[in-house]
Amino acid sequence: MTNIPATGRSQRVTIRLMAIQVLVLSLLLTLGGRLWYLQIRNGEEYEDQANGNHVQQVIEPAVRGAILDARGVPLADNETRLVVSASRTALMKMDDDGAAVLTRLAGVLGMDPKEVRNRVRLCDSETPKPCWNGSPYQPIPITDEATARQALQIRERQEDFPGISAEPTAVRRYAAPGGATTSQVLGYLSPVTDEEIQQAEDSKSPFLRTDQIGRSGIERTYDKELRGQAGVRRYQVDKLGRVIGEAEGQPGISGSTLVTSIDSRVQAIAERELQKAMVEARKQWDRNTERQYEADAGAIVVMEAKTGRVVAMASNPDYDPNVWVGGINEKQYKKLTGKSANYPLLNRAIQGQAAPGSIFKVIPTAAAVNAGYSFKGPYNCSSSYAIGGQVFKNFESQSHGGISLGQALEVSCDTVFYRLAHEQWLRDGGNNPKKNAKDWFYKTAHQFGLGEETGIDLPNEVSGRVPDRQWKRDFWRANKDAWCKYGKKDGDYVQRLSYENCLEGMKMRAGDSVNFSIGQGDTLVTPIQMAVIYGAIANGGTLYDPLIGKAVISPDGKTVTPIKPKSHGKLPIDKKTFKEMDEALAGVATRGTAAWRFVGWPQDKIPMHAKTGTAEVYGKQTTSWFATYTKDYTIVMTISQGGTGSGASAPAVRAVYNALYGVAEDGTINPKKALLAKPQKALPKISADGTVLGP
């Protein structure tokens, strides 16, 4: 064996180490070069590819909560329908903005191409209805009444229908149980707008682009509770649109169930009787105008006297709220908003304002007593009452001699209230009012809640009008220029009136006060206001906020949030006057102006109280009013241009009472036929899956 010197071995090790170092350095240079190539030279290309990977959100709309009547019967719920929708974003990318696709779609659906195009155009200040007022990025429903065959054609021919989808979807259904449409009370839905989305961004209940929100009725008032919260599924998608993973999503929460105080059986009868009364009124001859009554609108309210809960509320003309589901067409929209149909979207129970006529007389009765007059009188019920050169006549110029305030209510004597109002006007200074004028009649009207909203849980309630001194001054300032321009001292009636108003329209004149005392002149009330007042007389004086919502039940049925009645005041009447007024209103039903409509009523078992009203309206026929109460309920009804209170409205009110208590025409009571002899207190039970189990 040959021995290698130590120095030789050391040299070889050094050479190998150097070779390894060169190799490592080469690898590092190669890797660095590649990294430079990827990150610097081709960095933008790969960054673009990486940016192509993104997260897509798929919104899963929440199921809107049901609206139930007091017994658990659905007034509004949801059903699955085949909905055909269009993606406006996809259509706008086409050369013709999707016109050809929409025309082919109209052919498959059997619709007018113009109507289909109108449904996908966006709403703005110049675009006529119908149009899409929701987000332009949300699929726009074309119809929710597609057949399975139509949906199959669209799906199998996607090359002919790009941007068009046909999917089973849960849509709103207004059930109308027993024919009770309850339209103005329920309201309707429409898509949320971009503006609403922006306004709600910082709120605790922001909107999603797919949301449908309540636009009127209790759908609007309780929208937050009913809407629920949409679910969101998030997918990781590459730039080619391929799903490469699923990100964390957000499960949806169904809307809560709203239980109302409406009884659909009573509601159906109220709607039917209101319609029947209006049809019957149109057959009657108006001697004043020498033509038949028009009876162009009406309303009826049935309310629990001791709580203010609304059992039924009908307004006529009405409509089918289902026309809004899936989008409304141009013809339907014009019908709902046009003058020819007399604006059926209006809820005349809370938005219809009219002079109340003699049902108002409970207010000046209380005012007179509070001003120091005796309830027992006597007061002269003459056939007429003169102030200066103006004569104010009693209804049909009847005279009853000296009577009490109670009898004045029974026979509805105008001249008793004329005298009282005129005397009080003189005490307050007449045309030169005292600084501390008492204004008992106007003050009492405000204390009864008039001139203000009742607080009902429905949107857009109006407040009516109490034409007191402040209103007179404000109204004169607003109209003075027009009156002075149009008025003539020796012109026709309207011109002479304008001339007088120009000079003295700010003053409370004697004629204003006497007209106010019988619910005429510039006085305006709504049916719900008068229902609250007569309900307060029935319950001993409490003015309740009318309520339709009764409870909100969570989606799983475990949490029940009651909606409790609230009051907003007390009537300014002492116990003695309450008793006397109560007896007088019972007399109206047994021997007064409404007695002929309550022949055979079991007064000894179910005491009935009533007040008739016939209000004059300049340029129109008289307005019919009828206000009533028992110990359980108050019912107020009105018909515009319908005639007298006892003639036009009373039969319908009697029919509703008959149904409530199971009273036959001969006065016998059948408890088995009584729909609601006592107000419903128990709430319906809801299972964990949302099924109604019954009351």
C-alpha positions as CSV (number, residue, x, y, z in Angstrom):
1,M,0.0,0.0,0.0
2,T,1.3,3.4,-1.0
3,N,1.1,6.0,1.7
4,I,-0.3,9.5,0.6
5,P,1.3,12.4,2.2
6,A,-1.0,14.5,4.5
7,T,-0.5,17.6,2.4
8,G,-1.9,15.8,-0.7
9,R,-5.1,14.6,1.2
10,S,-5.6,18.2,2.4
11,Q,-5.5,19.5,-1.1
12,R,-8.1,17.1,-2.4
13,V,-10.5,18.0,0.4
14,T,-10.1,21.6,-0.4
15,I,-10.8,21.0,-4.1
16,R,-14.0,19.1,-3.3
17,L,-15.2,21.8,-0.9
18,M,-14.6,24.4,-3.6
19,A,-16.6,22.3,-6.1
20,I,-19.5,22.0,-3.7
21,Q,-19.4,25.7,-3.0
22,V,-19.5,26.4,-6.8
23,L,-22.4,24.0,-7.2
24,V,-24.4,25.6,-4.3
25,L,-23.7,29.0,-5.7
26,S,-24.8,27.9,-9.1
27,L,-28.1,26.6,-7.7
28,L,-28.7,29.8,-5.7
29,L,-28.0,31.8,-8.8
30,T,-30.4,29.6,-10.9
31,L,-33.1,29.9,-8.2
32,G,-32.6,33.6,-7.8
33,G,-32.8,34.0,-11.6
34,R,-36.0,32.0,-11.7
35,L,-37.5,34.0,-8.9
36,W,-36.5,37.2,-10.7
37,Y,-38.2,35.8,-13.8
38,L,-41.4,35.0,-12.0
39,Q,-41.6,38.0,-9.8
40,I,-40.1,40.8,-11.8
41,R,-40.3,40.0,-15.5
42,N,-43.6,38.0,-15.5
43,G,-44.9,39.2,-12.1
44,E,-47.8,41.2,-13.5
45,E,-49.0,38.1,-15.5
46,Y,-49.0,35.8,-12.5
47,E,-50.5,38.5,-10.3
48,D,-53.4,38.9,-12.8
49,Q,-53.9,35.1,-12.6
50,A,-53.9,35.1,-8.8
51,N,-56.3,38.0,-8.8
52,G,-58.6,36.0,-10.9
53,N,-59.2,33.8,-7.9
54,H,-62.0,35.4,-5.9
55,V,-64.9,34.8,-3.6
56,Q,-68.4,34.8,-5.0
57,Q,-71.5,35.3,-2.8
58,V,-74.8,33.5,-3.5
59,I,-77.7,35.1,-1.6
60,E,-80.3,32.7,-0.3
61,P,-83.4,34.9,0.5
62,A,-85.0,34.4,3.8
63,V,-88.5,33.0,3.9
64,R,-90.8,35.9,5.0
65,G,-92.8,35.3,8.1
66,A,-96.6,34.6,7.9
67,I,-99.3,37.0,9.0
68,L,-102.1,35.2,10.9
69,D,-105.5,36.3,12.1
70,A,-106.4,36.0,15.8
71,R,-107.3,32.3,15.4
72,G,-104.1,31.3,13.5
73,V,-105.7,31.4,10.0
74,P,-103.1,32.7,7.4
75,L,-103.9,36.1,6.0
76,A,-100.5,36.2,4.2
77,D,-98.0,33.4,3.8
78,N,-95.7,31.9,1.1
79,E,-96.0,29.4,-1.7
80,T,-93.6,27.9,-4.2
81,R,-94.0,29.1,-7.8
82,L,-92.0,28.8,-10.9
83,V,-90.5,32.3,-11.3
84,V,-89.0,33.4,-14.6
85,S,-86.4,36.2,-14.0
86,A,-84.0,38.2,-16.2
87,S,-80.5,39.3,-15.5
88,R,-80.4,43.0,-16.6
89,T,-76.6,42.9,-16.4
90,A,-76.4,40.1,-18.9
91,L,-79.0,41.7,-21.2
92,M,-77.2,45.0,-21.3
93,K,-74.1,43.3,-22.6
94,M,-75.9,42.3,-25.8
95,D,-75.8,44.5,-28.9
96,D,-79.6,45.1,-28.8
97,D,-79.8,45.3,-25.0
98,G,-81.5,42.0,-24.9
99,A,-84.5,43.0,-27.0
100,A,-84.4,39.8,-29.1
101,V,-84.1,37.6,-26.0
102,L,-87.0,39.3,-24.3
103,T,-89.2,39.1,-27.4
104,R,-88.5,35.3,-27.7
105,L,-89.3,35.0,-23.9
106,A,-92.6,36.9,-24.4
107,G,-93.5,34.3,-27.0
108,V,-92.8,31.4,-24.7
109,L,-94.7,33.0,-21.8
110,G,-97.6,34.2,-23.9
111,M,-97.0,37.8,-22.9
112,D,-96.9,41.1,-24.7
113,P,-93.2,41.9,-25.6
114,K,-93.7,45.5,-24.6
115,E,-94.9,44.4,-21.1
116,V,-91.9,42.2,-20.7
117,R,-89.5,45.0,-21.7
118,N,-91.2,47.4,-19.4
119,R,-90.7,45.1,-16.4
120,V,-86.9,45.2,-16.8
121,R,-86.5,48.9,-17.4
122,L,-85.2,50.9,-14.4
123,C,-87.4,53.4,-12.5
124,D,-86.4,57.0,-12.4
125,S,-88.2,60.3,-12.1
126,E,-89.3,60.2,-15.8
127,T,-90.0,56.5,-16.3
128,P,-93.7,55.7,-16.0
129,K,-94.9,52.7,-14.0
130,P,-94.5,49.8,-14.2
131,C,-90.7,49.6,-14.0
132,W,-88.1,48.0,-11.8
133,N,-87.4,50.0,-8.7
134,G,-85.0,47.4,-7.2
135,S,-81.3,46.9,-7.7
136,P,-80.2,46.6,-11.4
137,Y,-77.8,43.8,-10.3
138,Q,-80.6,41.7,-8.9
139,P,-82.5,39.2,-11.1
140,I,-85.8,40.9,-12.2
141,P,-88.9,38.7,-12.0
142,I,-90.9,38.6,-15.3
143,T,-93.6,36.3,-14.1
144,D,-94.3,34.0,-11.1
145,E,-97.0,32.1,-13.0
146,A,-94.8,30.1,-15.4
147,T,-95.9,26.5,-16.2
148,A,-93.6,23.6,-15.9
149,R,-93.6,23.3,-19.7
150,Q,-92.6,26.9,-20.1
151,A,-89.8,26.6,-17.5
152,L,-88.5,23.5,-19.3
153,Q,-88.4,25.3,-22.7
154,I,-86.3,28.1,-21.2
155,R,-83.9,25.7,-19.4
156,E,-83.4,23.4,-22.4
157,R,-82.8,26.3,-24.8
158,Q,-80.3,28.4,-22.8
159,E,-78.6,29.4,-26.0
160,D,-81.8,31.2,-27.0
161,F,-82.4,32.7,-23.5
162,P,-79.0,33.9,-22.1
163,G,-79.5,35.8,-18.9
164,I,-83.0,34.2,-18.3
165,S,-83.7,31.8,-15.4
166,A,-86.7,29.7,-14.4
167,E,-86.5,28.5,-10.9
168,P,-89.0,27.4,-8.2
169,T,-89.1,30.2,-5.6
170,A,-91.1,31.0,-2.5
171,V,-93.3,34.0,-3.2
172,R,-95.9,35.9,-1.1
173,R,-99.5,34.7,-1.1
174,Y,-102.4,36.7,0.2
175,A,-104.8,33.9,1.1
176,A,-108.1,35.8,1.5
177,P,-109.7,33.2,3.8
178,G,-113.4,33.1,3.4
179,G,-113.1,36.0,0.9
180,A,-111.5,38.4,3.3
181,T,-109.0,40.2,1.2
182,T,-108.0,42.5,4.0
183,S,-106.0,44.4,1.3
184,Q,-105.4,47.8,2.7
185,V,-104.6,46.4,6.2
186,L,-102.1,43.9,4.9
187,G,-100.4,46.0,2.3
188,Y,-98.0,44.7,-0.3
189,L,-94.3,44.1,-1.1
190,S,-91.9,45.4,-3.7
191,P,-88.1,45.2,-4.2
192,V,-85.7,47.3,-2.1
193,T,-84.1,50.2,-4.0
194,D,-80.4,51.1,-4.1
195,E,-81.2,54.3,-2.2
196,E,-82.9,52.4,0.6
197,I,-79.9,50.0,0.7
198,Q,-77.5,52.9,1.1
199,Q,-79.7,54.6,3.8
200,A,-79.8,51.4,5.8
201,E,-76.1,50.5,5.5
202,D,-75.3,51.7,9.1
203,S,-78.5,50.5,10.7
204,K,-79.0,47.3,12.7
205,S,-81.1,45.9,9.9
206,P,-79.4,46.5,6.6
207,F,-81.0,45.5,3.3
208,L,-79.7,43.0,0.8
209,R,-80.2,43.6,-2.9
210,T,-82.6,40.6,-3.1
211,D,-84.9,41.9,-0.3
212,Q,-88.6,42.5,-0.8
213,I,-89.9,45.0,1.7
214,G,-93.3,46.1,2.9
215,R,-94.6,49.2,1.1
216,S,-97.9,49.7,3.0
217,G,-100.1,48.2,5.6
218,I,-98.8,45.9,8.3
219,E,-96.3,44.5,5.8
220,R,-94.6,47.8,6.1
221,T,-95.1,48.4,9.9
222,Y,-93.7,45.0,10.9
223,D,-91.3,44.6,7.9
224,K,-88.3,44.2,10.1
225,E,-89.9,41.3,12.1
226,L,-91.4,39.6,9.0
227,R,-88.4,39.9,6.7
228,G,-85.9,37.8,8.5
229,Q,-82.3,37.6,7.4
230,A,-81.1,36.2,4.1
231,G,-78.4,33.5,4.1
232,V,-75.1,34.0,2.3
233,R,-73.0,31.1,0.8
234,R,-69.5,32.1,-0.3
235,Y,-67.5,30.2,-2.9
236,Q,-63.8,30.5,-4.0
237,V,-63.8,30.8,-7.7
238,D,-61.0,31.1,-10.2
239,K,-61.0,33.5,-13.1
240,L,-62.6,30.9,-15.4
241,G,-65.6,30.7,-13.0
242,R,-64.7,27.3,-11.6
243,V,-65.4,26.7,-7.9
244,I,-62.2,25.8,-6.2
245,G,-63.4,25.8,-2.6
246,E,-66.1,27.1,-0.2
247,A,-65.5,29.9,2.2
248,E,-67.3,30.6,5.5
249,G,-70.9,31.6,4.9
250,Q,-73.8,32.9,6.9
251,P,-77.0,30.8,7.5
252,G,-80.3,32.5,6.8
253,I,-82.9,33.2,9.4
254,S,-86.6,33.0,8.5
255,G,-88.9,35.9,9.3
256,S,-91.0,35.8,12.5
257,T,-94.8,35.2,12.4
258,L,-97.1,38.1,13.1
259,V,-100.3,37.3,14.8
260,T,-103.0,40.0,14.4
261,S,-106.2,40.8,16.1
262,I,-108.1,40.5,12.8
263,D,-110.7,37.7,12.8
264,S,-110.9,36.7,9.1
265,R,-114.6,35.6,9.5
266,V,-115.7,39.0,10.8
267,Q,-113.4,40.7,8.2
268,A,-115.1,38.8,5.4
269,I,-118.6,39.8,6.7
270,A,-117.5,43.4,7.1
271,E,-116.2,43.6,3.6
272,R,-119.2,41.9,2.1
273,E,-121.7,44.1,4.1
274,L,-119.9,47.3,3.2
275,Q,-120.0,46.4,-0.5
276,K,-123.7,45.4,-0.2
277,A,-124.6,48.6,1.5
278,M,-122.9,50.7,-1.1
279,V,-124.6,48.8,-3.9
280,E,-128.0,49.3,-2.2
281,A,-127.3,53.0,-1.6
282,R,-126.8,53.5,-5.3
283,K,-130.4,52.4,-5.9
284,Q,-131.8,55.2,-3.6
285,W,-133.0,58.5,-4.9
286,D,-131.4,61.7,-3.6
287,R,-134.1,64.4,-3.4
288,N,-131.5,67.2,-3.0
289,T,-129.6,66.4,-6.2
290,E,-132.4,64.7,-8.0
291,R,-130.3,61.7,-8.9
292,Q,-129.4,58.4,-7.3
293,Y,-126.7,58.3,-4.7
294,E,-123.2,57.7,-6.0
295,A,-121.9,55.8,-2.9
296,D,-118.4,56.0,-4.3
297,A,-116.4,55.0,-1.3
298,G,-116.8,53.7,2.3
299,A,-115.1,52.1,5.3
300,I,-116.0,50.1,8.4
301,V,-114.1,49.5,11.6
302,V,-114.8,46.8,14.2
303,M,-112.8,47.2,17.3
304,E,-112.6,45.7,20.8
305,A,-114.0,48.5,23.1
306,K,-111.8,47.5,26.1
307,T,-108.5,47.2,24.3
308,G,-108.5,49.1,21.1
309,R,-107.6,45.9,19.1
310,V,-109.0,45.9,15.6
311,V,-111.2,42.9,14.8
312,A,-112.0,44.0,11.2
313,M,-111.2,46.9,9.0
314,A,-112.5,47.3,5.5
315,S,-112.2,50.0,2.9
316,N,-114.0,50.2,-0.4
317,P,-113.0,50.3,-3.2
318,D,-110.4,47.6,-2.5
319,Y,-108.1,45.4,-4.5
320,D,-106.3,42.1,-4.6
321,P,-102.8,42.5,-3.1
322,N,-101.7,39.4,-5.0
323,V,-101.4,41.6,-8.1
324,W,-98.1,43.0,-6.7
325,V,-96.6,39.5,-6.4
326,G,-94.1,38.8,-9.1
327,G,-94.3,42.4,-10.5
328,I,-97.4,44.4,-11.6
329,N,-98.2,45.2,-15.2
330,E,-99.1,48.6,-16.6
331,K,-102.8,48.0,-16.8
332,Q,-103.1,46.8,-13.2
333,Y,-100.9,49.7,-12.0
334,K,-103.1,52.3,-13.7
335,K,-106.2,50.7,-12.3
336,L,-104.9,50.9,-8.7
337,T,-103.6,54.4,-9.0
338,G,-106.1,56.0,-11.3
339,K,-109.0,58.3,-10.6
340,S,-111.5,56.2,-12.5
341,A,-111.1,53.4,-9.9
342,N,-111.3,56.0,-7.1
343,Y,-107.9,55.1,-5.7
344,P,-108.3,51.6,-4.1
345,L,-104.9,51.7,-2.5
346,L,-106.2,54.3,0.0
347,N,-107.3,52.8,3.4
348,R,-110.3,55.0,4.0
349,A,-110.6,53.8,7.6
350,I,-107.5,55.7,8.5
351,Q,-107.0,58.0,5.4
352,G,-110.5,59.0,4.5
353,Q,-111.4,62.4,5.9
354,A,-114.9,63.8,6.0
355,A,-117.2,65.9,8.1
356,P,-118.7,63.6,10.8
357,G,-122.2,65.0,11.0
358,S,-124.2,64.1,14.1
359,I,-122.0,61.3,15.4
360,F,-119.8,64.2,16.5
361,K,-122.5,65.4,18.9
362,V,-121.1,63.4,21.8
363,I,-118.3,66.0,21.9
364,P,-120.4,69.2,22.2
365,T,-122.5,67.4,24.7
366,A,-119.5,66.8,26.9
367,A,-118.3,70.4,26.2
368,A,-121.6,71.9,27.2
369,V,-121.5,70.0,30.6
370,N,-117.9,71.0,31.2
371,A,-118.8,74.6,30.4
372,G,-121.4,74.6,33.1
373,Y,-124.6,73.6,31.3
374,S,-127.0,71.1,32.8
375,F,-127.3,67.7,31.1
376,K,-131.0,67.7,31.8
377,G,-131.8,71.1,30.4
378,P,-134.3,71.8,29.2
379,Y,-133.1,73.2,25.9
380,N,-135.4,74.4,23.1
381,C,-135.3,72.1,20.1
382,S,-136.9,74.5,17.6
383,S,-137.2,73.8,13.9
384,S,-134.7,76.5,13.1
385,Y,-132.2,79.0,14.7
386,A,-131.4,82.4,13.3
387,I,-128.1,84.3,13.7
388,G,-128.4,87.7,12.1
389,G,-129.9,87.2,8.7
390,Q,-128.8,83.5,8.4
391,V,-131.2,80.7,9.4
392,F,-129.8,77.3,10.5
393,K,-132.5,74.7,10.2
394,N,-133.0,71.5,12.1
395,F,-132.9,68.2,10.1
396,E,-136.1,68.2,8.0
397,S,-137.2,71.2,10.1
398,Q,-138.5,69.1,13.0
399,S,-139.3,70.6,16.4
400,H,-139.3,68.7,19.7
401,G,-139.8,71.6,22.2
402,G,-137.8,71.6,25.5
403,I,-135.6,68.6,25.8
404,S,-132.4,67.4,27.6
405,L,-129.0,67.0,26.1
406,G,-129.7,63.2,26.2
407,Q,-132.9,63.6,24.2
408,A,-131.0,65.9,21.8
409,L,-128.7,63.0,21.1
410,E,-131.6,60.6,20.7
411,V,-133.5,62.7,18.1
412,S,-130.3,64.3,16.8
413,C,-131.6,67.9,17.4
414,D,-129.3,70.4,15.6
415,T,-130.8,73.5,17.0
416,V,-130.1,72.6,20.7
417,F,-126.4,72.5,19.8
418,Y,-126.6,75.6,17.6
419,R,-127.9,77.6,20.6
420,L,-125.2,76.3,23.0
421,A,-122.4,76.9,20.5
422,H,-123.7,80.4,19.8
423,E,-124.0,81.3,23.4
424,Q,-120.5,80.1,24.1
425,W,-119.2,82.0,21.2
426,L,-120.8,85.2,22.5
427,R,-119.3,84.5,26.0
428,D,-115.9,84.2,24.5
429,G,-116.2,87.7,22.9
430,G,-117.9,87.0,19.6
431,N,-116.2,88.7,16.7
432,N,-113.8,90.4,19.2
433,P,-112.6,87.4,21.2
434,K,-111.4,87.7,24.7
435,K,-107.8,87.1,25.4
436,N,-108.7,84.2,27.7
437,A,-111.5,82.7,25.5
438,K,-112.5,79.3,26.8
439,D,-113.4,77.8,23.5
440,W,-115.0,74.8,25.2
441,F,-116.2,73.1,22.1
442,Y,-112.8,73.2,20.3
443,K,-110.9,72.4,23.5
444,T,-113.1,69.3,24.1
445,A,-112.7,68.1,20.5
446,H,-108.9,68.1,21.1
447,Q,-109.3,66.3,24.4
448,F,-111.3,63.6,22.5
449,G,-108.3,63.1,20.3
450,L,-109.4,64.8,17.2
451,G,-106.9,66.7,15.1
452,E,-104.3,64.1,15.9
453,E,-103.4,60.6,14.7
454,T,-104.7,57.8,16.8
455,G,-101.4,55.9,16.8
456,I,-102.7,52.9,15.0
457,D,-99.9,50.5,13.8
458,L,-100.5,51.2,10.2
459,P,-98.5,53.7,8.1
460,N,-99.7,57.0,6.6
461,E,-102.6,57.7,9.0
462,V,-104.0,61.2,8.6
463,S,-105.0,63.5,11.5
464,G,-108.2,65.1,10.4
465,R,-109.0,68.7,11.4
466,V,-110.3,70.7,14.3
467,P,-111.0,74.2,12.8
468,D,-110.1,76.2,15.9
469,R,-108.8,79.8,16.0
470,Q,-105.2,78.8,15.3
471,W,-106.3,76.7,12.3
472,K,-108.4,79.6,11.0
473,R,-105.4,82.0,11.2
474,D,-103.1,79.6,9.5
475,F,-105.6,78.7,6.8
476,W,-106.3,82.4,6.1
477,R,-102.6,83.2,5.7
478,A,-102.2,80.3,3.2
479,N,-105.2,81.2,1.1
480,K,-105.6,85.0,1.5
481,D,-104.1,85.9,-1.9
482,A,-106.3,83.4,-3.8
483,W,-109.4,84.5,-2.0
484,C,-108.8,88.2,-2.6
485,K,-108.1,87.6,-6.3
486,Y,-111.2,85.4,-7.0
487,G,-113.7,86.9,-4.6
488,K,-116.5,89.3,-5.6
489,K,-118.9,91.2,-3.3
490,D,-121.8,90.6,-5.7
491,G,-120.7,87.4,-7.4
492,D,-122.0,83.8,-7.1
493,Y,-122.0,81.9,-3.8
494,V,-118.4,80.8,-4.0
495,Q,-117.2,84.3,-5.1
496,R,-119.1,86.0,-2.2
497,L,-117.6,83.4,0.2
498,S,-114.1,84.1,-1.2
499,Y,-114.7,87.8,-0.8
500,E,-115.7,87.4,2.9
501,N,-112.8,85.1,3.6
502,C,-110.4,87.6,2.0
503,L,-111.5,90.3,4.5
504,E,-112.3,88.3,7.6
505,G,-111.2,84.7,7.0
506,M,-108.9,84.8,10.0
507,K,-111.9,85.4,12.4
508,M,-113.9,82.7,14.2
509,R,-117.4,83.7,13.2
510,A,-120.7,82.7,14.7
511,G,-121.5,80.5,11.7
512,D,-118.2,78.6,12.1
513,S,-119.0,77.8,15.7
514,V,-122.6,76.6,15.1
515,N,-121.6,74.5,12.2
516,F,-118.8,73.0,14.3
517,S,-121.2,72.0,17.0
518,I,-122.9,69.5,14.7
519,G,-119.8,68.2,13.0
520,Q,-120.1,70.3,9.9
521,G,-118.2,73.2,8.4
522,D,-114.4,72.6,8.1
523,T,-114.4,69.7,10.6
524,L,-112.7,66.5,9.3
525,V,-112.4,63.2,11.0
526,T,-111.5,59.6,10.1
527,P,-113.5,56.4,10.8
528,I,-110.7,55.1,13.1
529,Q,-110.8,58.4,15.2
530,M,-114.5,58.0,15.7
531,A,-114.2,54.3,16.6
532,V,-111.6,55.2,19.3
533,I,-114.0,57.8,20.7
534,Y,-117.0,55.6,20.8
535,G,-114.8,52.8,22.2
536,A,-113.7,55.1,25.0
537,I,-117.3,56.0,25.8
538,A,-118.0,52.2,26.0
539,N,-115.1,51.4,28.3
540,G,-115.5,54.3,30.7
541,G,-113.2,56.9,29.2
542,T,-109.9,55.4,28.0
543,L,-108.7,56.4,24.5
544,Y,-106.7,53.4,23.2
545,D,-104.2,53.4,20.4
546,P,-105.9,51.1,17.9
547,L,-103.8,47.9,17.4
548,I,-103.7,45.3,14.6
549,G,-100.5,43.5,15.7
550,K,-101.2,41.1,18.6
551,A,-97.9,39.2,19.0
552,V,-94.7,38.4,17.2
553,I,-93.7,34.7,17.3
554,S,-90.1,33.6,16.6
555,P,-89.4,31.3,13.6
556,D,-89.0,28.3,16.0
557,G,-92.2,29.1,17.8
558,K,-90.4,29.3,21.2
559,T,-90.4,33.1,21.8
560,V,-93.6,35.0,21.9
561,T,-93.4,38.8,22.1
562,P,-96.9,40.3,22.9
563,I,-97.9,43.6,21.4
564,K,-99.8,45.2,24.3
565,P,-102.5,47.9,24.1
566,K,-101.5,51.4,25.0
567,S,-103.7,54.4,25.7
568,H,-103.1,58.0,24.8
569,G,-105.6,59.8,27.0
570,K,-108.9,59.9,28.9
571,L,-112.2,61.5,27.9
572,P,-113.0,64.7,29.8
573,I,-116.2,63.3,31.2
574,D,-117.2,62.6,34.8
575,K,-119.0,59.4,35.9
576,K,-122.4,61.1,36.1
577,T,-122.2,62.4,32.6
578,F,-120.9,59.1,31.3
579,K,-123.9,57.4,32.7
580,E,-126.3,59.9,31.3
581,M,-124.6,59.9,27.9
582,D,-124.6,56.1,27.8
583,E,-128.3,56.0,28.5
584,A,-129.0,58.5,25.8
585,L,-127.0,56.5,23.2
586,A,-128.9,53.4,24.2
587,G,-132.1,55.5,23.6
588,V,-130.9,56.2,20.0
589,A,-131.0,52.5,19.4
590,T,-134.3,51.8,21.1
591,R,-136.5,54.9,20.5
592,G,-134.3,57.4,18.6
593,T,-133.0,57.8,15.0
594,A,-131.6,54.3,14.8
595,A,-134.5,52.4,16.5
596,W,-136.0,51.3,13.2
597,R,-132.8,49.5,12.4
598,F,-132.6,47.6,15.7
599,V,-136.2,46.3,15.8
600,G,-136.0,42.9,17.6
601,W,-132.5,43.4,19.0
602,P,-132.1,41.7,22.4
603,Q,-131.4,44.9,24.2
604,D,-131.9,43.4,27.6
605,K,-129.1,40.8,27.0
606,I,-126.8,42.8,24.8
607,P,-127.3,46.5,25.3
608,M,-126.8,48.4,22.0
609,H,-125.8,52.1,21.8
610,A,-125.8,54.1,18.6
611,K,-125.6,57.5,17.0
612,T,-126.6,58.3,13.4
613,G,-124.9,61.0,11.3
614,T,-125.6,62.6,7.9
615,A,-123.0,65.1,6.9
616,E,-123.4,67.7,4.2
617,V,-120.5,68.3,1.8
618,Y,-120.4,71.2,-0.6
619,G,-120.8,70.1,-4.2
620,K,-121.4,66.5,-3.2
621,Q,-124.1,64.3,-1.8
622,T,-124.4,63.7,1.9
623,T,-122.0,61.4,3.8
624,S,-123.6,58.5,5.7
625,W,-122.2,57.8,9.2
626,F,-123.2,55.3,11.9
627,A,-121.3,54.9,15.2
628,T,-122.2,52.1,17.7
629,Y,-121.0,50.1,20.7
630,T,-121.8,47.3,23.0
631,K,-119.9,46.3,26.2
632,D,-117.5,44.3,23.9
633,Y,-117.2,46.1,20.6
634,T,-117.5,49.4,18.8
635,I,-118.4,49.6,15.1
636,V,-118.2,52.7,13.0
637,M,-119.1,52.8,9.3
638,T,-119.3,55.6,6.7
639,I,-120.3,55.8,3.0
640,S,-119.2,58.8,1.0
641,Q,-122.2,60.2,-1.0
642,G,-124.3,57.4,0.5
643,G,-127.3,59.2,2.1
644,T,-128.3,59.1,5.7
645,G,-126.6,57.2,8.5
646,S,-129.6,55.1,9.5
647,G,-130.6,54.6,5.9
648,A,-127.3,53.5,4.2
649,S,-124.9,52.4,6.9
650,A,-127.0,51.0,9.7
651,P,-128.2,47.7,8.0
652,A,-124.6,46.6,7.4
653,V,-123.6,47.4,11.0
654,R,-126.5,45.4,12.3
655,A,-125.5,42.5,10.1
656,V,-122.0,42.5,11.6
657,Y,-123.4,42.5,15.1
658,N,-125.7,39.7,14.3
659,A,-122.7,37.6,13.1
660,L,-120.6,38.5,16.2
661,Y,-123.2,37.5,18.7
662,G,-125.2,35.0,16.8
663,V,-128.4,37.1,16.8
664,A,-131.2,36.2,14.4
665,E,-133.4,38.8,12.8
666,D,-136.2,38.0,15.3
667,G,-133.8,38.8,18.1
668,T,-133.1,35.2,19.3
669,I,-129.5,34.4,20.2
670,N,-127.9,31.2,19.0
671,P,-124.5,30.9,20.8
672,K,-123.4,28.2,18.3
673,K,-123.7,30.7,15.5
674,A,-121.9,33.5,17.3
675,L,-118.5,34.2,15.6
676,L,-117.0,36.1,18.4
677,A,-119.4,36.7,21.4
678,K,-116.3,37.5,23.4
679,P,-113.0,39.0,22.2
680,Q,-110.3,36.4,21.3
681,K,-107.6,36.3,24.0
682,A,-105.6,33.1,23.3
683,L,-102.8,33.2,20.8
684,P,-102.3,30.5,18.1
685,K,-99.6,27.9,18.8
686,I,-96.7,27.7,16.3
687,S,-94.5,24.6,16.0
688,A,-90.7,24.6,15.5
689,D,-91.1,24.2,11.7
690,G,-93.6,27.2,11.6
691,T,-96.7,25.1,11.4
692,V,-99.8,26.7,13.0
693,L,-101.2,24.2,15.5
694,G,-104.3,26.2,16.3
695,P,-105.5,28.7,18.9
